[in-house]
Amino acid sequence: MKSTVRVPRHGYAFVTITARDANGFVHHFDEIETPLASLREAVAVMQLQSTATEAAHDAARGA
């Protein structure tokens, strides 16, 4: 029996997000098909807003 593999459209990606909040709860978001540019932008925003990223920058600056 052949299995069917879904492939996103050209320039798009399938994305599934799982996140853990400060209380330890895990949140799963359904798979979506999104443009690669939107995916890159969303990840960039999350990285810029990440407290871990801020802490790493502070440590690198010697704060």
ZAMITOR-854840 format. One record per residue (C-alpha): residue number from 1; residue in three letters; x, y, z. Coordinates in nm, 2 decimals, always signed. Example, Ala and Ser with C-alpha at 12.3 -4.5 7.8 and 13.67 -1.06 7.14 Angstrom:
REM ZAMITOR-854840
+-----+-----+--------+--------+--------+
:   n : res :      x :      y :      z :
+-----+-----+--------+--------+--------+
:   1 : ala :  +1.23 :  -0.45 :  +0.78 :
:   2 : ser :  +1.37 :  -0.11 :  +0.71 :
+-----+-----+--------+--------+--------+
***
This chain:
REM ZAMITOR-854840
+-----+-----+--------+--------+--------+
:   n : res :      x :      y :      z :
+-----+-----+--------+--------+--------+
:   1 : met :  +0.00 :  +0.00 :  +0.00 :
:   2 : lys :  +0.14 :  +0.34 :  -0.10 :
:   3 : ser :  +0.13 :  +0.62 :  +0.15 :
:   4 : thr :  +0.05 :  +0.97 :  +0.04 :
:   5 : val :  +0.30 :  +1.25 :  +0.13 :
:   6 : arg :  +0.16 :  +1.60 :  +0.15 :
:   7 : val :  +0.39 :  +1.86 :  +0.00 :
:   8 : pro :  +0.34 :  +2.23 :  +0.05 :
:   9 : arg :  +0.30 :  +2.46 :  -0.25 :
:  10 : his :  +0.62 :  +2.62 :  -0.40 :
:  11 : gly :  +0.74 :  +2.90 :  -0.16 :
:  12 : tyr :  +0.53 :  +2.76 :  +0.13 :
:  13 : ala :  +0.60 :  +2.54 :  +0.43 :
:  14 : phe :  +0.39 :  +2.32 :  +0.66 :
:  15 : val :  +0.44 :  +2.45 :  +1.01 :
:  16 : thr :  +0.34 :  +2.29 :  +1.34 :
:  17 : ile :  +0.41 :  +2.49 :  +1.66 :
:  18 : thr :  +0.44 :  +2.35 :  +2.01 :
:  19 : ala :  +0.50 :  +2.59 :  +2.30 :
:  20 : arg :  +0.54 :  +2.55 :  +2.67 :
:  21 : asp :  +0.43 :  +2.84 :  +2.89 :
:  22 : ala :  +0.57 :  +2.96 :  +3.23 :
:  23 : asn :  +0.34 :  +2.73 :  +3.41 :
:  24 : gly :  +0.46 :  +2.42 :  +3.22 :
:  25 : phe :  +0.15 :  +2.39 :  +3.01 :
:  26 : val :  +0.21 :  +2.27 :  +2.66 :
:  27 : his :  +0.02 :  +2.43 :  +2.38 :
:  28 : his :  -0.01 :  +2.26 :  +2.04 :
:  29 : phe :  -0.12 :  +2.45 :  +1.73 :
:  30 : asp :  -0.25 :  +2.27 :  +1.42 :
:  31 : glu :  -0.04 :  +2.24 :  +1.11 :
:  32 : ile :  -0.07 :  +2.53 :  +0.88 :
:  33 : glu :  +0.07 :  +2.61 :  +0.53 :
:  34 : thr :  +0.24 :  +2.94 :  +0.54 :
:  35 : pro :  +0.46 :  +3.14 :  +0.30 :
:  36 : leu :  +0.83 :  +3.10 :  +0.38 :
:  37 : ala :  +0.87 :  +3.47 :  +0.41 :
:  38 : ser :  +0.60 :  +3.49 :  +0.68 :
:  39 : leu :  +0.76 :  +3.20 :  +0.86 :
:  40 : arg :  +1.10 :  +3.37 :  +0.86 :
:  41 : glu :  +0.95 :  +3.70 :  +0.97 :
:  42 : ala :  +0.76 :  +3.53 :  +1.26 :
:  43 : val :  +1.07 :  +3.34 :  +1.38 :
:  44 : ala :  +1.27 :  +3.66 :  +1.37 :
:  45 : val :  +1.01 :  +3.84 :  +1.58 :
:  46 : met :  +1.01 :  +3.56 :  +1.83 :
:  47 : gln :  +1.39 :  +3.57 :  +1.85 :
:  48 : leu :  +1.40 :  +3.94 :  +1.90 :
:  49 : gln :  +1.15 :  +3.92 :  +2.18 :
:  50 : ser :  +1.29 :  +3.62 :  +2.34 :
:  51 : thr :  +1.41 :  +3.67 :  +2.70 :
:  52 : ala :  +1.67 :  +3.40 :  +2.64 :
:  53 : thr :  +1.81 :  +3.60 :  +2.35 :
:  54 : glu :  +1.81 :  +3.92 :  +2.56 :
:  55 : ala :  +1.99 :  +3.74 :  +2.84 :
:  56 : ala :  +2.25 :  +3.60 :  +2.60 :
:  57 : his :  +2.31 :  +3.95 :  +2.46 :
:  58 : asp :  +2.34 :  +4.10 :  +2.81 :
:  59 : ala :  +2.60 :  +3.83 :  +2.91 :
:  60 : ala :  +2.80 :  +3.90 :  +2.59 :
:  61 : arg :  +2.80 :  +4.27 :  +2.68 :
:  62 : gly :  +2.92 :  +4.19 :  +3.03 :
:  63 : ala :  +2.61 :  +4.34 :  +3.20 :
+-----+-----+--------+--------+--------+
***
